[in-house]
């Protein structure tokens, strides 16, 4: 299984607790809305370091928080479906 990492040369500050709570609430709401709908195989979102460097610090923190959750969900899915792991 591939392991996806953020670039080490881009500064990712810690996410503000208020932003984290808002993002968790939005994620929970989306999960509630899509409950019962089969998700299928998740795909890891691509990014470019240049794009990340151009973002304000707050946005980089939020991006990292969401991206890491997405990677965890992807890796968990792949652990549950080893037949799909062709890397």
Secondary structure, DSSP 8 states (H G I E B T S, - for coil): -------TTS------HHHHHHHHHHHHHHHHHTTTS---S-------HHHHHHS-HHHHHHHHHHHHHHHHHHHHHHHH-GGG---
